[in-house]
Amino acid sequence: MNKRYLFIAIAALASAEAIAGKPAVNGPFSFEPLTESGLAGSEDPCAPLKLPEGFSQRVLIQELDYCEAEVTLDAIAGVNDLNDMNVVNETGNGAGRYLYQTHENSGGIGAITALDLKTGDYAVYTAADLGLAPGFSRLDGIDWTPWGTLLFAEENGAIGRLFECQAEGLDVSCVDRPAVGRMSHEGIVAAPNGNVYVGDELNGGSIYRFVPDQYGDLSSGVLYALNIPGSTTNCSGATGVGLTPTGQAEWVPMDIADGKSAREAADMAGVSDYCRPEDAELIGTNLYVATTSTKNVLQIPINSDTPYVTEFAGINTNMNNEADVWNYGLHSPDNLASDNAGNLYIVEDNSDNSDVWVATPDHDNDGSADSVVLFTTLTTMGAEGTGIYFPRTMPKTMLINVQHADNGNDMTMVITRD
């Protein structure tokens, strides 16, 4: 046996021993962790998630009429709908009734959809429908703000836009918010204090905080970038063993006047690079950001202008690298979500077998999750899981999208604790 295979065998044995001692995850979505990832194509395409005991799954939305589903909705004819992120109206009248979803198609044909979860009625909005030329490209992140508006944005190079919408049921009207910064948007978090956190999804992208001049008004304010003085970054996408900076940080104000993108401003300021900062999630006073290329999730306290950044979950602290332990390791962490017990769910950008991991709260205050365990695997051929989301009015329910399925049937699944 050569050294590489010996190493993999040893790592797999160590992994098996570690799995045996993994604790259950507590809360309304409690479960006993899976001990290994599901295999591509191993589950029914209409029930494609390998789940722990005590859970059920159903198809909420399907693009094509293949499965038994609550709604068949082909948002963008002729291509995969690429349904990406989910959010419901979390506040106001009828909170939790309407589901809003982004579609990540490029070439100006992206869209957002609004679905009435009670009646099954829906609306599809292109940029032209909303008067927002020249068309949506790669719509990705989405969030419901504490002041009752809808945010969504484009993952479209350095020029991606962020929009704010008044959403009343199926009626949506939107405006561009350039003050929040032009970048390749994915993660969007609107914090209770009115600040908005976003990331530039790029190997070498930055993590930003937008502080509005007035609460609930994103038309003006100051954009800051997260910097760790003296840090180095190595975004090794091939192996996922690079270096994303952690340590004592600061928020540096950006100059985005005269039409500069946030990326240009960050480069001019010389702030820290990160390795494809993708989705973001807020739990209490901590912001979590998935840095895909280096296979980790950062924890950033938001109640300080000089936060101490740590690796909350990842291959340097508490997880295997899938390149070493293929059936119980992390590959390309992407979308994030939290349940109402403070657990952080992490889905992989990994076609064919997209795992969802759960990082439990940091009770020993060392900056890392006390444990990371496997919840489920999406086994649809060619697809990745996206848009994991817990509607706050439904603590035993999680949504997850099936994106770019080989069979053309992109879907939104509902996972329910029995």
C-alpha positions as CSV (number, residue, x, y, z in Angstrom):
1,M,0.0,0.0,0.0
2,N,1.5,3.4,-1.0
3,K,1.8,6.2,1.4
4,R,-1.2,8.1,0.1
5,Y,-3.6,5.2,0.4
6,L,-2.2,4.4,3.8
7,F,-2.9,7.9,4.9
8,I,-6.4,7.8,3.5
9,A,-7.1,4.5,5.3
10,I,-5.8,5.8,8.6
11,A,-7.9,9.0,8.2
12,A,-11.0,6.9,7.4
13,L,-10.4,4.8,10.5
14,A,-9.9,7.9,12.7
15,S,-13.1,9.3,11.1
16,A,-15.1,6.2,11.9
17,E,-13.9,6.3,15.5
18,A,-14.9,10.0,15.8
19,I,-18.3,9.5,14.2
20,A,-19.1,6.9,16.8
21,G,-18.9,9.5,19.5
22,K,-20.8,12.3,17.8
23,P,-23.6,13.7,19.9
24,A,-27.2,14.2,18.9
25,V,-28.2,17.6,17.8
26,N,-30.8,19.2,20.1
27,G,-33.8,21.5,19.6
28,P,-37.1,21.1,17.6
29,F,-35.0,19.8,14.7
30,S,-33.2,17.2,16.9
31,F,-31.6,14.2,15.2
32,E,-29.1,11.4,15.5
33,P,-26.3,12.2,13.0
34,L,-25.7,10.1,9.9
35,T,-22.4,8.2,9.9
36,E,-21.6,8.6,6.2
37,S,-22.6,10.6,3.2
38,G,-25.2,9.3,0.7
39,L,-24.2,8.2,-2.7
40,A,-25.2,10.0,-5.9
41,G,-28.4,8.5,-7.4
42,S,-29.0,6.2,-4.3
43,E,-32.3,7.8,-3.4
44,D,-35.6,8.3,-5.3
45,P,-35.3,11.4,-7.5
46,C,-38.6,12.6,-6.0
47,A,-37.3,12.0,-2.5
48,P,-33.6,12.6,-3.0
49,L,-32.4,13.4,0.5
50,K,-30.8,10.7,2.7
51,L,-32.2,11.6,6.1
52,P,-31.9,10.5,9.7
53,E,-34.7,8.6,11.4
54,G,-37.8,10.7,12.3
55,F,-37.8,13.0,9.2
56,S,-40.0,13.2,6.1
57,Q,-39.5,15.1,2.8
58,R,-41.8,16.3,0.1
59,V,-41.6,18.4,-3.1
60,L,-42.9,21.9,-2.6
61,I,-41.9,23.3,-6.0
62,Q,-40.8,21.4,-9.1
63,E,-39.8,22.8,-12.5
64,L,-41.1,19.9,-14.6
65,D,-44.1,17.6,-14.0
66,Y,-42.0,14.6,-12.9
67,C,-43.0,14.2,-9.2
68,E,-46.0,14.6,-6.9
69,A,-45.6,18.2,-5.9
70,E,-47.6,21.1,-4.4
71,V,-46.6,23.5,-7.2
72,T,-45.2,23.0,-10.7
73,L,-43.5,26.3,-11.6
74,D,-41.2,26.7,-14.6
75,A,-39.8,30.2,-13.8
76,I,-37.4,30.4,-16.8
77,A,-38.5,28.3,-19.8
78,G,-36.0,26.2,-21.7
79,V,-33.3,26.0,-19.1
80,N,-32.8,24.8,-15.5
81,D,-34.5,27.3,-13.2
82,L,-31.4,27.3,-10.9
83,N,-33.5,28.1,-7.8
84,D,-31.0,29.4,-5.4
85,M,-31.9,31.1,-2.1
86,N,-35.1,31.1,0.0
87,V,-36.8,33.4,2.5
88,V,-40.3,34.1,3.7
89,N,-41.9,37.3,4.9
90,E,-40.7,37.0,8.5
91,T,-42.6,40.0,9.8
92,G,-45.8,41.9,9.2
93,N,-49.3,40.7,8.4
94,G,-49.4,37.0,7.4
95,A,-45.8,36.4,8.4
96,G,-44.5,33.2,7.0
97,R,-47.1,32.9,4.3
98,Y,-45.1,34.0,1.2
99,L,-41.9,32.4,-0.1
100,Y,-39.5,34.5,-2.1
101,Q,-36.8,32.8,-4.2
102,T,-33.9,33.9,-6.4
103,H,-32.9,32.1,-9.7
104,E,-29.2,32.1,-10.6
105,N,-29.4,32.2,-14.4
106,S,-26.9,34.3,-16.2
107,G,-27.2,36.3,-19.4
108,G,-29.7,38.7,-18.0
109,I,-32.5,36.1,-17.7
110,G,-32.5,35.7,-14.0
111,A,-35.7,36.1,-12.0
112,I,-37.2,36.1,-8.5
113,T,-40.4,34.2,-7.7
114,A,-43.0,34.8,-5.0
115,L,-45.2,31.9,-3.9
116,D,-48.3,31.9,-1.7
117,L,-47.7,28.9,0.5
118,K,-51.4,28.8,1.4
119,T,-53.0,28.9,-2.0
120,G,-50.2,27.8,-4.4
121,D,-50.5,31.0,-6.4
122,Y,-47.2,32.5,-7.6
123,A,-45.6,35.4,-9.5
124,V,-42.4,35.5,-11.5
125,Y,-40.5,38.8,-11.8
126,T,-37.7,39.6,-14.3
127,A,-35.7,42.8,-14.2
128,A,-38.0,44.2,-17.0
129,D,-41.1,43.4,-14.9
130,L,-39.6,45.5,-12.1
131,G,-38.2,48.3,-14.3
132,L,-34.6,47.4,-13.5
133,A,-32.7,47.3,-16.8
134,P,-30.6,45.7,-18.2
135,G,-31.8,42.3,-16.8
136,F,-30.9,40.1,-13.8
137,S,-27.8,38.0,-14.0
138,R,-27.1,35.3,-11.4
139,L,-29.5,36.3,-8.7
140,D,-28.3,34.7,-5.5
141,G,-28.5,35.9,-1.9
142,I,-31.8,37.0,-0.4
143,D,-32.9,38.2,3.1
144,W,-35.9,39.7,4.9
145,T,-34.9,42.8,6.9
146,P,-35.9,43.6,10.4
147,W,-37.6,46.7,9.0
148,G,-39.8,44.6,6.8
149,T,-38.3,44.7,3.3
150,L,-36.8,42.1,1.0
151,L,-33.2,42.2,-0.1
152,F,-31.7,40.2,-3.0
153,A,-28.6,40.6,-5.1
154,E,-26.6,39.5,-8.2
155,E,-23.5,37.2,-8.0
156,N,-22.3,38.9,-11.2
157,G,-18.6,39.8,-11.1
158,A,-17.5,43.1,-9.7
159,I,-20.7,44.8,-10.9
160,G,-23.3,42.8,-9.1
161,R,-26.2,44.9,-7.8
162,L,-28.2,44.7,-4.5
163,F,-31.9,45.5,-4.5
164,E,-34.4,46.4,-1.8
165,C,-38.0,45.6,-2.4
166,Q,-41.4,46.3,-0.9
167,A,-43.0,42.8,-0.9
168,E,-46.7,42.6,-0.1
169,G,-47.7,39.1,-0.8
170,L,-47.2,38.4,-4.5
171,D,-46.8,42.1,-5.3
172,V,-43.1,43.1,-5.4
173,S,-41.5,46.5,-6.3
174,C,-37.8,47.1,-6.0
175,V,-35.1,49.7,-6.2
176,D,-31.3,49.5,-6.6
177,R,-29.1,50.2,-3.5
178,P,-25.7,51.0,-4.9
179,A,-24.5,52.5,-1.6
180,V,-24.3,48.9,-0.2
181,G,-21.6,48.2,-2.9
182,R,-21.1,46.6,-6.3
183,M,-19.6,43.1,-6.1
184,S,-20.2,39.4,-6.7
185,H,-22.9,39.2,-4.1
186,E,-24.0,36.0,-2.4
187,G,-24.4,36.2,1.4
188,I,-26.7,39.0,2.7
189,V,-27.5,39.5,6.3
190,A,-29.6,42.4,7.6
191,A,-28.9,42.8,11.3
192,P,-31.3,44.0,14.0
193,N,-29.3,47.2,14.5
194,G,-29.8,48.1,10.8
195,N,-26.3,47.2,9.5
196,V,-26.1,44.9,6.4
197,Y,-23.3,42.4,5.9
198,V,-22.4,41.2,2.4
199,G,-19.5,39.2,0.8
200,D,-17.8,39.4,-2.6
201,E,-17.7,35.8,-3.9
202,L,-14.2,35.7,-5.3
203,N,-10.9,34.0,-4.5
204,G,-9.5,37.2,-3.0
205,G,-12.9,38.7,-2.3
206,S,-13.7,40.8,0.8
207,I,-16.3,40.7,3.6
208,Y,-18.2,44.0,4.1
209,R,-20.4,45.8,6.7
210,F,-22.7,48.6,5.5
211,V,-23.8,51.1,8.2
212,P,-26.7,53.2,7.0
213,D,-26.9,56.9,7.9
214,Q,-30.4,56.2,9.2
215,Y,-31.9,52.9,10.4
216,G,-33.9,51.2,7.7
217,D,-32.6,53.5,4.9
218,L,-30.1,51.8,2.6
219,S,-29.8,54.7,0.2
220,S,-26.8,56.2,2.0
221,G,-24.2,55.2,4.6
222,V,-20.6,53.9,4.9
223,L,-19.3,50.6,3.6
224,Y,-16.5,48.9,5.6
225,A,-14.3,45.9,4.7
226,L,-13.0,43.4,7.3
227,N,-9.2,43.5,7.6
228,I,-6.8,41.4,9.7
229,P,-3.6,43.5,9.8
230,G,-0.6,41.6,8.6
231,S,-2.6,38.6,7.4
232,T,-1.8,36.4,4.4
233,T,-4.3,34.5,2.2
234,N,-3.7,31.5,0.0
235,C,-6.8,30.4,-1.9
236,S,-5.8,26.9,-3.0
237,G,-9.0,25.8,-4.8
238,A,-7.5,22.5,-6.1
239,T,-7.1,20.9,-2.7
240,G,-9.0,23.2,-0.4
241,V,-5.8,23.4,1.8
242,G,-5.1,27.1,1.5
243,L,-5.1,29.8,4.2
244,T,-8.0,32.1,5.0
245,P,-7.0,34.7,7.6
246,T,-8.2,34.6,11.2
247,G,-7.3,36.7,14.2
248,Q,-7.7,40.2,15.5
249,A,-9.5,42.3,12.9
250,E,-10.8,45.8,12.2
251,W,-13.5,47.3,9.9
252,V,-11.9,49.7,7.4
253,P,-14.1,52.3,5.6
254,M,-14.2,52.1,1.8
255,D,-14.3,54.9,-0.7
256,I,-16.8,53.8,-3.4
257,A,-17.4,57.3,-4.7
258,D,-17.2,58.0,-8.5
259,G,-18.7,54.7,-9.4
260,K,-15.9,52.5,-8.0
261,S,-16.9,48.9,-7.2
262,A,-16.5,47.6,-3.6
263,R,-13.8,45.3,-5.0
264,E,-11.8,48.2,-6.4
265,A,-12.1,50.1,-3.2
266,A,-11.0,47.1,-1.1
267,D,-8.0,46.6,-3.4
268,M,-7.0,50.2,-3.1
269,A,-7.3,50.0,0.7
270,G,-5.2,46.8,0.9
271,V,-7.6,45.0,3.2
272,S,-7.6,41.2,3.8
273,D,-8.6,38.8,1.0
274,Y,-10.8,35.8,1.7
275,C,-11.3,32.6,-0.3
276,R,-14.7,32.8,-2.0
277,P,-16.8,34.2,0.8
278,E,-20.2,32.9,-0.1
279,D,-23.2,32.7,2.2
280,A,-23.6,34.4,5.5
281,E,-25.8,33.8,8.6
282,L,-26.3,35.7,11.9
283,I,-26.8,33.8,15.2
284,G,-27.0,36.1,18.1
285,T,-24.1,38.5,18.0
286,N,-21.9,36.4,15.7
287,L,-21.8,36.5,11.9
288,Y,-20.8,33.3,10.1
289,V,-19.4,33.3,6.6
290,A,-18.6,30.3,4.4
291,T,-15.2,30.6,2.7
292,T,-15.6,27.9,0.0
293,S,-12.1,27.4,-1.4
294,T,-10.4,26.8,1.9
295,K,-13.2,24.6,3.3
296,N,-14.1,26.6,6.4
297,V,-16.7,28.8,8.0
298,L,-15.6,31.9,9.9
299,Q,-17.1,33.4,13.0
300,I,-17.1,37.2,13.2
301,P,-18.5,38.9,16.3
302,I,-20.5,41.9,15.2
303,N,-20.7,43.8,18.6
304,S,-17.2,45.1,18.2
305,D,-15.3,47.3,15.7
306,T,-12.3,45.1,16.4
307,P,-13.7,41.6,16.3
308,Y,-11.6,38.5,16.8
309,V,-12.2,36.2,13.8
310,T,-12.0,32.4,14.3
311,E,-12.6,29.3,12.2
312,F,-16.0,28.1,13.6
313,A,-16.1,25.0,11.4
314,G,-13.7,23.6,8.9
315,I,-10.9,21.3,8.0
316,N,-8.3,23.1,10.2
317,T,-10.3,22.6,13.4
318,N,-13.2,20.1,13.6
319,M,-13.9,18.6,10.2
320,N,-12.3,16.1,7.8
321,N,-11.3,17.2,4.3
322,E,-13.4,15.3,1.8
323,A,-10.3,14.9,-0.3
324,D,-9.0,12.6,2.5
325,V,-12.2,11.1,3.9
326,W,-14.6,10.9,1.0
327,N,-17.6,9.6,2.8
328,Y,-17.4,11.9,5.9
329,G,-15.6,15.0,4.9
330,L,-16.2,18.6,3.9
331,H,-16.1,19.9,0.3
332,S,-16.9,23.5,-0.7
333,P,-19.1,24.9,2.1
334,D,-21.6,27.2,0.6
335,N,-25.0,28.1,1.9
336,L,-25.7,28.6,5.6
337,A,-28.8,28.6,7.8
338,S,-29.6,28.4,11.5
339,D,-32.4,26.7,13.4
340,N,-34.1,28.2,16.5
341,A,-31.7,26.3,18.8
342,G,-28.7,28.1,17.5
343,N,-27.3,25.3,15.4
344,L,-25.6,26.3,12.1
345,Y,-26.4,24.3,9.0
346,I,-23.8,24.2,6.2
347,V,-24.6,22.8,2.7
348,E,-21.9,21.9,0.2
349,D,-21.5,23.2,-3.3
350,N,-20.9,19.7,-4.4
351,S,-22.7,18.2,-7.4
352,D,-24.1,14.6,-7.0
353,N,-23.7,14.3,-3.3
354,S,-24.2,17.6,-1.6
355,D,-23.9,17.1,2.2
356,V,-25.6,19.3,4.9
357,W,-23.5,19.5,8.1
358,V,-24.6,20.9,11.4
359,A,-22.2,22.9,13.6
360,T,-23.4,23.0,17.2
361,P,-23.0,26.1,19.5
362,D,-19.7,27.0,21.0
363,H,-20.4,26.4,24.7
364,D,-16.7,26.3,25.7
365,N,-16.0,29.7,24.1
366,D,-13.0,28.7,22.1
367,G,-14.3,30.2,18.9
368,S,-15.1,26.9,17.2
369,A,-18.3,24.7,17.2
370,D,-18.3,22.1,19.9
371,S,-19.1,19.5,17.3
372,V,-19.9,19.2,13.6
373,V,-22.1,16.3,12.4
374,L,-23.8,15.1,9.2
375,F,-27.5,15.8,8.8
376,T,-28.3,14.8,5.3
377,T,-27.0,14.3,1.7
378,L,-28.8,15.4,-1.5
379,T,-28.2,12.6,-3.9
380,T,-29.8,14.0,-7.1
381,M,-27.5,13.3,-10.1
382,G,-25.7,16.5,-11.2
383,A,-27.3,18.7,-8.5
384,E,-26.2,20.6,-5.5
385,G,-28.2,21.7,-2.5
386,T,-28.8,25.4,-2.1
387,G,-31.0,27.8,-0.2
388,I,-31.2,25.9,3.1
389,Y,-33.6,28.0,5.3
390,F,-35.7,27.6,8.4
391,P,-38.9,29.6,8.4
392,R,-39.1,31.2,11.8
393,T,-42.8,30.4,12.1
394,M,-42.1,26.7,11.4
395,P,-39.3,25.5,13.7
396,K,-39.6,21.8,12.6
397,T,-39.3,22.7,8.9
398,M,-36.3,23.3,6.6
399,L,-36.3,24.2,3.0
400,I,-33.6,23.2,0.6
401,N,-33.4,23.6,-3.2
402,V,-32.2,21.1,-5.8
403,Q,-30.2,23.1,-8.3
404,H,-29.0,22.2,-11.8
405,A,-30.3,18.6,-11.7
406,D,-29.2,16.5,-14.7
407,N,-32.9,15.6,-15.4
408,G,-33.8,19.3,-15.7
409,N,-36.2,19.2,-12.7
410,D,-34.9,21.7,-10.3
411,M,-37.0,21.6,-7.1
412,T,-37.6,23.0,-3.7
413,M,-37.9,20.4,-1.0
414,V,-39.5,20.6,2.4
415,I,-37.8,18.5,5.2
416,T,-40.0,18.1,8.3
417,R,-39.3,16.7,11.8
418,D,-42.0,14.1,12.5
